[in-house]
Amino acid sequence: MNKKFRIRKNDTVQVLAGKDKGKRGAVVRILPDKDAVIVSGVNIVKKAMKKRSQQDQGGIAEVEAPLNISNVAIVCKKCGRPVKIGYKIDGDKKVRVCRKCGELL
């Protein structure tokens, strides 16, 4: 399954729906098989972690859970707000641009 997403790793995104609506963070990981992204500092859930070794601490840890990719929008650096992504051909490369101001993303 080779899916292409408009949102990539290290992009700043804003959550559009759910309990963390309005929060912003950087994309840590993309899960193409689940159509999901993991955003730093967003959708924190408590997870029971098993002790793996003698030094490892078990117990309840807070981890970032995946969000559906449709519930996040990329934030334009120039506009400072969530925008849709457009594409332009720049020479021989296809680049992502902001649909509102035309700034490269």
Secondary structure as UniProt FT lines:
FT   TURN            9..10
FT   STRAND          12..15
FT   TURN            19..22
FT   STRAND          24..31
FT   HELIX           32..34
FT   STRAND          36..39
FT   TURN            40..41
FT   STRAND          44..49
FT   STRAND          59..64
FT   STRAND          67..68
FT   HELIX           69..71
FT   STRAND          72..75
FT   TURN            77..79
FT   STRAND          85..90
FT   TURN            91..92
FT   STRAND          93..98
FT   TURN            99..101
//
